[in-house]
Amino acid sequence: MIKKLKNLGPGLLFAGAAIGVSHLVQSTRAGADFGMGLIWALILVTLFKYPFFQYGPRYASATGESLLDGYKKLGKGALLAYYILTLGTMFVIQMAVTIVTTGIASSLFYEFNSVTIGTISINSVQIWSIIILSICLLLLLLGKYKLLDNIIKIIIVTLSISTILAVIMALFNNTTSLSIAQVLPKNDLEIVFLIAFMGWMPGPLDISVWHSLWTLEKKKNQIDFSTKGALFDFNIGYIGTIILGICFVLLGALVMFSSGETFSSSAGVFASQLIDMYTTSLGNWAYIIIGIAAFTTMFSTTLTTLDASPRSMDRTSALLLNKPFKNGYLFWIILLCLGTIYIFLFLGSEMGLLIKIATILSFITAPFYAILNYILISGKHTPKKWHPSKELHILSWMGILFLIGFSIWYLTTL
């Protein structure tokens, strides 16, 4: 067991990427607006998405190649579609997770005065965004995957302990009964929120591609990282995302439910309101606990997405052109940092539209990734020993139908 725990890595990176806005903002808001009434939705969507996330490390460890290599075997069109989708969303996704992280950092640590450089005015959140992206960039370039693998363990442990402590504190300070009655949203606003909550929980399905790449990196650094070990690692990370999702729903229900507080639609402002409400409800001594939980939640997402998108684009480019690039990862990670900073500085007024476009693409492409992953893991490109069990086949079919129906439902609400 100790050896298995030491072998953890890609599964925790998956958790770090998934536990972000979906948990800190969406899950907490679910608790604030519905109490414990949407736990059914959290469990249902994580169940139906489970096979397709799991097929990432399963395929990579069983075949020695990433899902991207597998997509190419299914047809260059699938790989090209992935390239276009990722190129169209990676800057916005990085911006979205970074802005929440910077909002928390500005609230917790220090709020800079606005600075004017020429005709450009830079506020505190924008300054923090540059600082945090620079820190993440240095960590990834200097330490590479090995440092990322080690540092994510510290971050996830810190995140888990601080979140669980916050839940315990909230339970001890709770003076009203907590209902576990499940509810079904009725009006349009509630239904839109439900769709967003389920769509982002525990994360977009293209994280399965990232996970397959991290699995291969783990195998380079640790030769005995077997397929069984990769599945154990994934299950630990996946179960962790579910548990922490429930914890954040609990926090929202215990501290915010029926509070009458109006919450900002801005993720960064919402995170600051969240910390302030905990301080008001639980006392000043709770500030540091929930602050650590909130910051580590979002910093882990910022760090892992900054690594994953360049890693996947580098591999996709090499496969499409049949030519590996020596400094491909370096090119894409610097491009991603510069592009994200550019959006912060010059496209601030368009952030809402950009995030909406990225959200739509993430939702409607979920069946695309689910079907590709299922075909790969069930077909000739995967050793029969590692084909899904009968139960996983059934769950996969149900999941694909669910995701197709979910995407249609989402499009009809726009």
Long-range contacts (C-beta under 8 A, 24 or more apart in sequence): 4-229, 4-232, 7-222, 7-225, 7-229, 7-232, 7-233, 8-153, 8-233, 8-236, 8-237, 9-149, 9-152, 9-153, 9-214, 9-218, 9-222, 9-225, 9-233, 10-57, 10-211, 10-214, 10-215, 10-217, 10-218, 10-230, 10-233, 10-234, 10-237, 11-57, 11-211, 11-230, 11-232, 11-233, 11-234, 11-235, 11-236, 11-237, 11-238, 12-152, 12-153, 12-156, 12-233, 12-236, 12-237, 12-240, 13-148, 13-149, 13-152, 13-210, 13-211, 13-214, 13-237, 13-304, 14-53, 14-203, 14-207, 14-210, 14-211, 14-214, 14-234, 14-237, 14-238, 14-241, 15-156, 15-237, 15-238, 15-240, 15-241, 15-244, 15-300, 16-152, 16-155, 16-156, 16-300, 16-301, 16-303, 16-304, 17-203, 17-207, 17-210, 17-300, 17-301, 17-304, 17-305, 17-308, 18-202, 18-203, 18-207, 18-241, 18-301, 19-159, 19-202, 19-240, 19-241, 19-244, 19-245, 19-297, 19-300, 19-301, 20-97, 20-100, 20-203, 20-297, 20-298, 20-300, 20-301, 21-96, 21-97, 21-100, 21-200, 21-267, 21-298, 21-301, 22-197, 22-200, 22-201, 22-202, 22-203, 22-245, 23-202, 23-241, 23-244, 23-245, 23-248, 23-297, 24-100, 24-248, 24-271, 24-274, 24-294, 24-297, 24-298, 25-100, 25-267, 25-270, 25-271, 26-196, 26-197, 26-200, 26-201, 27-197, 27-201, 27-245, 27-246, 27-248, 27-249, 27-252, 28-248, 28-249, 28-251, 28-252, 28-256, 28-274, 29-193, 29-197, 29-252, 29-263, 29-270, 30-193, 30-197, 30-249, 30-252, 31-248, 31-249, 31-250, 31-251, 31-252, 31-253, 31-254, 31-256, 31-257, 32-252, 32-253, 32-255, 32-256, 32-257, 32-259, 32-261, 32-263, 33-190, 33-193, 33-252, 33-257, 34-183, 34-185, 34-253, 34-257, 35-178, 35-179, 35-183, 35-253, 35-257, 36-178, 36-179, 36-180, 36-181, 36-182, 36-249, 36-250, 36-253, 37-179, 37-181, 37-182, 37-183, 38-182, 38-183, 38-194, 38-197, 38-249, 39-180, 39-182, 39-246, 39-249, 40-182, 41-194, 41-197, 41-198, 41-201, 42-197, 42-198, 42-201, 42-242, 42-245, 42-246, 42-249, 43-242, 44-198, 45-198, 45-201, 46-201, 46-202, 46-238, 46-241, 46-242, 46-245, 47-395, 48-395, 48-398, 48-399, 48-402, 48-403, 49-202, 49-205, 49-366, 49-370, 49-399, 49-403, 50-238, 50-395, 50-399, 51-373, 51-374, 51-388, 51-392, 51-395, 51-396, 51-399, 52-205, 52-208, 52-369, 52-370, 52-373, 52-374, 52-396, 52-399, 53-205, 53-207, 53-208, 53-211, 53-234, 53-238, 54-231, 54-234, 54-235, 54-238, 54-392, 55-208, 55-373, 55-374, 55-376, 55-377, 55-388, 56-207, 56-208, 56-209, 56-210, 56-211, 56-212, 56-215, 56-234, 56-373, 57-211, 57-212, 57-215, 57-230, 57-231, 57-233, 57-234, 58-227, 58-230, 58-231, 58-234, 58-377, 58-382, 58-386, 59-212, 59-373, 59-376, 59-377, 59-382, 59-386, 60-211, 60-212, 60-213, 60-215, 60-216, 60-219, 60-230, 61-215, 61-219, 61-225, 61-226, 61-227, 61-229, 61-230, 61-231, 62-227, 62-382, 62-383, 62-385, 62-386, 63-381, 63-382, 63-383, 64-216, 64-219, 65-216, 66-209, 66-212, 66-213, 66-216, 66-315, 67-208, 67-209, 67-212, 67-372, 67-373, 67-376, 68-209, 68-212, 68-213, 68-312, 68-315, 68-316, 68-319, 69-315, 69-319, 70-372, 70-376, 70-381, 71-372, 71-376, 72-319, 73-376, 73-381, 74-372, 74-375, 74-376, 76-320, 78-372, 79-316, 79-319, 79-320, 80-320, 81-368, 82-206, 82-209, 82-312, 82-316, 83-313, 83-316, 83-317, 83-320, 85-206, 85-361, 85-365, 86-206, 86-309, 86-312, 86-313, 86-316, 87-313, 88-357, 88-358, 88-361, 89-357, 89-358, 89-361, 89-362, 90-309, 90-313, 90-336, 91-336, 91-339, 91-340, 91-343, 92-343, 92-354, 92-355, 92-357, 92-358, 93-305, 93-309, 93-358, 94-302, 94-305, 94-306, 94-309, 94-336, 94-339, 94-340, 95-340, 95-343, 95-344, 95-351, 95-354, 95-355, 96-267, 96-355, 96-358, 97-298, 97-301, 97-302, 97-305, 98-129, 98-132, 98-133, 98-302, 98-340, 98-344, 99-125, 99-129, 99-267, 99-268, 99-344, 99-351, 100-267, 100-268, 100-271, 100-298, 101-128, 101-132, 101-295, 101-298, 101-299, 101-301, 101-302, 102-126, 102-128, 102-129, 102-132, 102-268, 103-266, 103-267, 103-268, 103-269, 103-271, 103-272, 104-268, 104-271, 104-272, 104-275, 104-291, 104-294, 104-295, 104-298, 105-131, 105-132, 105-295, 106-272, 107-271, 107-272, 107-275, 107-291, 108-275, 108-291, 108-294, 108-295, 120-345, 122-345, 125-268, 125-344, 126-344, 126-345, 129-340, 129-341, 129-344, 130-341, 130-344, 132-299, 132-302, 133-302, 133-306, 133-337, 133-340, 133-341, 134-337, 136-302, 136-303, 136-306, 137-306, 137-333, 137-334, 137-337, 139-303, 140-303, 140-306, 140-307, 140-333, 141-330, 141-333, 145-214, 145-217, 145-218, 145-220, 145-221, 145-307, 146-221, 148-303, 148-304, 148-307, 149-217, 149-218, 149-221, 151-303, 152-300, 152-303, 152-304, 155-296, 155-299, 155-300, 155-303, 156-240, 156-300, 158-292, 158-296, 159-244, 159-293, 159-296, 159-297, 159-300, 160-240, 160-244, 162-289, 162-290, 162-292, 162-293, 162-296, 163-244, 163-247, 163-248, 163-251, 163-293, 163-297, 164-247, 165-289, 165-293, 166-247, 166-251, 166-278, 166-286, 166-289, 166-290, 166-293, 167-247, 167-250, 167-251, 167-254, 169-282, 169-286, 169-289, 170-250, 170-251, 170-254, 170-255, 170-278, 170-281, 170-282, 171-250, 171-254, 173-254, 173-281, 173-282, 174-254, 178-253, 178-254, 188-413, 191-413, 192-413, 195-363, 195-406, 195-409, 195-410, 195-413, 196-359, 198-406, 199-359, 199-362, 199-363, 199-366, 199-406, 199-410, 200-362, 201-245, 202-238, 202-241, 202-242, 202-245, 203-241, 204-362, 204-366, 205-365, 205-366, 205-369, 205-370, 205-373, 205-403, 206-362, 206-365, 206-369, 207-308, 208-369, 208-373, 209-312, 209-369, 210-304, 210-308, 210-309, 210-311, 210-312, 213-308, 213-311, 213-312, 213-315, 214-308, 227-386, 251-278, 255-281, 255-282, 271-298, 306-333, 306-336, 306-337, 307-333, 309-336, 310-335, 310-336, 360-410, 360-414, 363-406, 363-407, 363-410, 364-407, 364-410, 364-411, 366-403, 366-406, 366-407, 367-400, 367-403, 367-404, 367-407, 370-396, 370-399, 370-400, 370-403, 371-400, 374-400
